[in-house]
């Protein structure tokens, strides 16, 4: 069963066709969506995410539509080839064996036509336009290259308007047939007879349609990225509001980056120091550990400097703990000297007691034993340095750091995609699993290696923060779709991709040091806060203190969770968003606790989580949902953004007419420096009637020339 969305980009599903292999196994589907104006969008769904099918196709070569029919078809019987699934399905409905390829008139050469090897006869029915004739020529060229090529005949149906096809021809004989519904059985023989009559006629030439290309009106090529909600001042916790507004204003950058970074940092400072139990009676507990990502073009939105403003406060706090460690270490070293001297004295007494006798006085020996045991028991353990963040990610190092920092710590990477890509490799699988466990905040880790012994951490809590460039994110999401999705991207719950500022002004003012210091003091208070002293509960059997919602906040959470489970998830069509919403169940409680703890440290609240914190968490979930939709839109149409960039270059006159793909990617333009991206962009522009591809004849010697892309004159 191939389940596909009933809506796509807000357009309802009109019809879908399932692609199957020769054994009738489903390979994917092609769906047609249509808006109120009649504009159609054909979308392939061949990528798997668990049990769901998602938009896109990575098969190379692509399968043909109708393979299961061909497998049962005698090789001495004719096969019909048309352009498009709708036409193919119409001929199937008449009991004819028909095939087509995926991707429209320009994509015939992306499919595998070898299934037709050994068949005796193929009838080609081109659409009545230049694109249809080129599709027919491409298919006939591919068939001629087979080891046992079939005989072919091109049949051009009469009476068609420009761009007309087999379905349009059948509609001439059928009243009120929409081209999708099954044709009444009693009409099959009549329609087949009319079709066979056209086949028997001599082949006609395409009336110069190839040379005098009938260009259709080019479609609009605009970015498909959904809009995102802006970060309003009301979304920022009040104790941080002046500080973060000052950072954004001085840098002239979106405030989203610094705000998200500060929340991830606060979540890591709380760590496993306390949890939240979102239900009034249940013991389900959430650790406020969150992962964040700041997405934006490099050097344009200054995402790295924006993240480093809050990270600077964490560095300052870590330096303060470092100074404490150095002092404790010096005191420990001195105490070690004292203990060493005492131990040396004990040994001297022991040597003196035994000297020349060979035996010990029992009372004297007991006294020395008691002094040694007391010295050992009272010896102070070596102090451990409190770390709040690290750039290290190896399992052994992280486990050591987790033992020394039982609340957990934050991993910061200026560029996250390198880390995510490493985790996707086979040699990064263990580290990936380790971090997935660390995201929960309440896992543990035990490792036994020969030569190293047992490595164990009773608690693993790892926060994660970093930046991502959109182009690298696009490639990562595309690779994730190919290899299956295990929820890694969905764990970046605080991932934001704000709009770039439309207006920039030179700002040269002094930083708001008072607001920055107030934020630092809050982080400092949270780093070693006694949560029980601020109203958290911990019974003898609890692993850590925890908070619950107050009565008003509980009602807010209950209503929100019910709507999430019964409405939002059930009505969502995008499988990636469904998985993302699955992580929202813990996101709202985490954010509510983070906001509440900020208020605790600022003296604005005490006791249970307040209505104010719960409402702010709800608003943040709404805000973050818009950013998640923008992020996952890249996975649905990986070639579209490249097509937008190529369209801009064409309109600017930066390419000759015609041009080939190599002439584009050797220029290394932003987003167009990869061969696959350029080819995907050309495919998208052909679908929108911006380009047509022309295959050049192979010379007597040398390689096959690259295809040329001719630009629609309406664009120039």
Buried (B, 14 or more C-beta within 10 A) or exposed (E): EBEBBEEBBEBEBBBBBBBBBEEEEEBBBBBBBBEEEEEEBBBBBBBBBEEBBBBBBBBEEBBBBBBBBBBEBEBEEBBBBBBBBBBBBBBBBBEBBBBBBBBBBBBBBBBBBBBBEEBEEBBBBBBBBBBBBBBBBBBBEBBEEBEEBBEBBBBBBEEBEEBBBBBBBBBEEBEEBEBBEEBEEEBBEEBBEBBEEBBEEEEEEBEEBBEEBEBBEBEEBEEBBBEBBEBEEEBBBBBBBBBBBBBBBBBBBBBBBBBBBBBBBBBBBBBBBBBBBBBEEEEEBBBBBBBBBBBBEBEEBBBBEBBBBBBEBBBEBBEBBEEEBEEBBEEBEEEEEEBEEBBEEBEEBBEEBBEEEEEEEEEBBEBBEEBBEEBEEEEEEEBBBBBBBBEEBEBEEBBBBBBBBBBBBBBBBBBBBBBBBEBBEEEBEEBBBBBBBBBBBBBEBEBEEEEEEEBEBEBBBBBBBBBBBBBBBBBBBBEBBEEEBBEBBBBBBBBBBBBEEEEEEEEEEEEBEEBBEBBBBBBBBBBEBEBEEBBBBBEEEBEBBBBBBBEEBBEBBBEBBEEBBEEBBEEBBBBBBBBBBBBBBBBBBBBBBBBBBBBBBBEBBEEBBBBBBBBBBBBBBEBBBBBBBBBBBBBBBBBBBBBBBBBEBBBEEEBEBBBBBEBBBEEEBEBBBBEBBBBBBBBBBBBBBBBBBBBEEEEEEEEEEEBBBBBBEEBE
